[in-house]
Amino acid sequence: MQVLPPKELSAYIKHYLFLENKDNNARQLRFFSDGNTGIVFSPKSKLISGLNNYETQNYLPGSFLYGQPNGFKNIYSDNEMLIVIVVFQPNGINQLLGISGSAFRDAIITIESVFGRTGVELEEKLAGQVTIQGRLQLLNQFFRRIEAKKPRTNPLITNASLDFILKNKGQVSLSQLVGYTGYTERHIERKFTEGVGLNPKKFATIIKLQHFLALLKNRNANTALASLSYEAGFSDQSHLIREFKKHTGITPREYLFDTEKLTNNFIQTSPKNSL
């Protein structure tokens, strides 16, 4: 279930996700970038970051912040699953906390390391809540307090670049960003990477892939993959498949038919798709 934040938090938080599965079957989950960072709470059972012949289990923290990932990540669940995810805007954490996006790129950081004891208290309170409404109230209260104390920032260049990339669904070049913002390539790249954690080119590719996933989801049964490739801004079908597999570890066809979608970029896969 996806829920929007209140208006005063929407500049920082894109949405909240509530994912639940009550069975105890082991499952393999795959996460890949959608251009956003987030915080994951797993109050019922810890997720597993890796398995060694299904014997040694490396558990993730019960709550953690994830930065912009390089490629895809496989994680595992072997118990009843409840996951609450705070999905930030691409530069939301930078705006809320003043932390450079590049400082935690491809990292998993405990909530205590970022928010201190108040973050641990939030984790404990979420674990005690049994309704989505109760969890939403806790999350909104927590982030309203953070927003009230946020540092002064000047995100003008990053916001303008983000708006342009998102409006054009990733089909932009750095020279077009220069023309749109009036700043130099070097200045745009520096400010954008500091705010988002990725350079504009890589972020634009991710947004193109997300646009392709939206087209794939809403496609007509007779629409060819090549047609969707061009519409999403890729030079040809081979280019799309190459970029798609690089970011997700699977082909578009495997994504469509061999996975269960928890969200667009968080899927349940079969062991044969594990790399």
C-alpha positions in Angstrom: 0.0 0.0 0.0 1.3 3.4 -1.0 0.4 6.5 1.0 1.3 10.1 0.2 2.8 12.3 3.0 1.1 15.5 4.2 1.6 18.6 2.0 4.2 20.2 4.2 6.5 17.1 4.0 6.0 16.4 0.2 9.1 18.4 -0.8 11.2 15.8 1.1 9.1 12.5 1.2 7.7 11.1 -2.0 5.5 8.5 -0.3 5.3 5.8 2.3 5.0 2.1 1.4 3.5 -0.6 3.6 4.3 -4.2 2.5 3.0 -7.2 4.4 3.1 -11.0 3.9 1.9 -13.2 6.6 3.3 -16.6 5.4 6.6 -17.9 6.7 8.0 -19.1 3.4 11.5 -18.1 2.4 11.6 -15.6 -0.4 14.2 -13.8 -2.5 13.6 -10.1 -3.0 15.4 -7.8 -5.4 15.8 -4.1 -5.1 17.1 -1.7 -7.7 17.2 2.1 -8.0 14.2 4.3 -8.9 16.3 7.5 -8.3 15.2 7.9 -4.7 16.7 7.0 -1.3 14.7 5.8 1.7 14.4 4.4 5.2 13.3 0.7 5.7 11.7 -0.5 8.9 11.2 -4.3 9.3 9.5 -4.6 12.7 8.4 -8.2 12.6 11.6 -9.9 11.4 14.9 -8.8 10.1 15.7 -9.0 6.4 18.7 -11.0 5.3 21.4 -9.4 3.2 23.2 -12.6 2.2 23.2 -16.4 2.4 26.1 -18.8 2.4 24.7 -22.1 1.0 21.5 -21.2 2.9 23.3 -21.8 6.2 25.0 -18.6 7.4 22.6 -15.7 7.4 23.7 -12.1 7.5 20.9 -10.0 8.9 20.3 -6.3 8.1 19.5 -3.9 10.9 15.8 -3.7 11.9 15.7 -0.3 10.5 18.1 1.4 8.1 18.6 4.2 5.6 19.7 3.2 2.1 21.5 5.5 -0.3 21.4 5.5 -4.1 22.3 1.9 -5.0 24.9 0.8 -7.6 23.0 -1.8 -9.6 20.6 -4.2 -7.9 20.6 -5.8 -4.5 19.3 -9.2 -3.5 17.9 -9.6 0.0 16.0 -12.4 1.6 13.1 -13.0 4.1 12.6 -16.3 5.9 9.6 -15.3 8.1 6.4 -13.3 8.2 7.2 -10.0 6.6 6.1 -6.4 7.4 8.1 -3.7 5.8 7.5 0.0 6.1 9.5 2.2 3.7 9.8 6.0 3.7 10.7 6.8 0.1 12.3 10.2 0.0 12.4 12.6 -2.9 15.7 12.3 -4.9 17.3 15.0 -2.8 15.0 14.7 0.2 17.6 13.5 2.8 20.0 16.2 1.7 17.3 18.9 2.2 16.1 17.5 5.5 19.5 16.8 7.1 22.1 18.6 5.1 23.9 15.3 4.4 25.6 15.1 0.9 23.8 12.4 -1.2 27.2 11.1 -2.3 28.2 10.5 1.3 25.9 7.5 1.6 25.7 6.3 -2.0 25.3 2.5 -2.2 25.4 2.4 1.6 23.1 0.9 4.3 23.3 2.9 7.5 21.4 2.2 10.8 18.7 4.7 11.7 20.5 5.3 15.0 23.6 6.5 13.1 21.5 9.1 11.3 18.8 10.2 13.8 20.3 9.0 17.1 18.1 7.8 20.0 15.0 9.4 18.5 15.3 7.1 15.4 15.5 4.1 17.7 12.4 5.2 19.6 10.6 5.6 16.3 11.5 2.0 15.3 10.3 0.7 18.7 7.0 2.7 18.5 6.3 1.4 14.9 6.8 -2.1 16.1 4.1 -1.6 18.7 1.6 -0.2 16.2 -0.8 -2.6 14.5 -2.6 -0.3 12.1 -1.3 1.6 9.0 -3.0 4.8 10.3 -1.1 4.5 13.6 2.2 4.0 11.8 1.4 7.0 9.5 0.8 9.2 12.5 4.1 8.3 14.1 6.0 8.8 10.8 4.4 12.2 10.1 5.0 13.4 13.7 8.7 12.3 13.5 9.4 14.0 10.1 7.5 17.2 11.1 9.9 17.6 14.0 12.9 16.9 11.7 11.6 19.4 9.1 11.2 22.1 11.8 14.9 21.9 12.6 16.3 21.3 9.1 19.4 23.2 8.1 19.3 26.1 5.6 20.0 25.0 2.1 19.9 26.5 -1.4 18.6 23.7 -3.6 17.7 25.9 -6.6 20.1 24.4 -9.1 19.4 20.8 -8.0 15.6 21.3 -8.0 15.6 23.0 -11.4 17.7 20.1 -12.8 15.5 17.5 -11.2 12.3 19.1 -12.5 13.7 19.3 -16.0 14.9 15.6 -16.0 11.6 14.3 -14.5 9.4 16.5 -16.8 11.3 15.0 -19.8 11.2 11.5 -18.4 15.0 11.2 -18.4 15.4 12.1 -22.1 17.8 15.0 -21.5 21.5 15.7 -22.0 23.9 17.7 -19.8 24.1 20.4 -22.5 20.3 20.8 -22.3 20.5 21.2 -18.5 23.1 23.9 -19.1 20.7 25.7 -21.4 17.8 25.3 -19.1 19.5 26.4 -15.8 22.2 28.8 -17.1 24.9 27.2 -15.1 28.1 25.4 -16.2 28.2 21.6 -16.6 30.7 21.3 -13.8 28.6 23.4 -11.4 25.4 21.4 -12.2 27.2 18.1 -11.8 28.7 19.1 -8.5 25.5 20.4 -7.0 23.3 17.7 -8.4 25.6 14.9 -7.1 25.8 16.5 -3.7 22.0 16.7 -3.5 21.0 13.4 -5.1 24.0 11.1 -4.8 24.2 10.5 -8.6 25.4 12.6 -11.5 22.6 13.9 -13.8 23.5 11.5 -16.6 23.1 8.4 -14.4 20.0 9.7 -12.7 18.4 10.5 -16.2 19.1 6.9 -17.3 17.3 5.6 -14.1 14.3 7.8 -14.8 14.2 6.6 -18.4 14.1 3.0 -17.1 11.3 3.9 -14.7 9.4 5.5 -17.6 9.8 2.3 -19.6 8.5 0.3 -16.6 5.4 2.5 -16.6 4.9 2.0 -20.3 5.4 -1.8 -19.9 2.8 -1.9 -17.1 0.2 -0.1 -19.2 1.1 -1.5 -22.6 -1.4 -2.9 -25.1 -0.9 -6.7 -25.5 0.1 -6.2 -29.2 2.7 -3.5 -28.5 6.2 -4.6 -29.4 9.1 -4.2 -27.0 11.0 -2.3 -29.6 8.2 0.3 -29.8 8.3 0.8 -26.1 12.1 1.1 -26.2 12.0 4.0 -28.6 9.1 5.7 -26.7 11.2 5.5 -23.5 14.1 7.2 -25.2 16.5 4.3 -25.9 18.2 4.0 -29.3 17.0 0.5 -29.9 15.7 -2.6 -28.2 19.2 -4.0 -27.6 20.2 -0.7 -25.9 17.2 -1.0 -23.6 17.8 -4.6 -22.7 21.5 -3.9 -22.0 20.7 -1.0 -19.6 17.7 -2.8 -18.1 19.8 -5.9 -17.2 22.6 -3.8 -15.9 20.3 -2.1 -13.4 18.0 -5.0 -12.5 19.9 -8.2 -13.2 17.1 -9.5 -15.4 15.6 -8.9 -18.8 12.4 -6.9 -19.4 10.6 -10.2 -20.2 11.8 -11.8 -17.0 10.7 -8.8 -15.1 7.2 -9.0 -16.7 6.6 -12.7 -16.4 8.9 -14.2 -13.8 8.6 -11.8 -10.9 6.1 -10.7 -8.3 6.0 -6.9 -8.0 5.9 -5.5 -4.5 6.6 -2.1 -6.0 8.1 -1.1 -9.4 11.7 -1.4 -8.1 11.2 -4.0 -5.3 10.3 -7.5 -6.7 10.2 -11.1 -5.6 12.4 -13.2 -7.8 13.1 -16.9 -8.2 16.6 -18.3 -7.3 17.4 -18.8 -11.0 17.5 -15.0 -11.4 20.1 -14.6 -8.5 23.5 -13.5 -9.7 
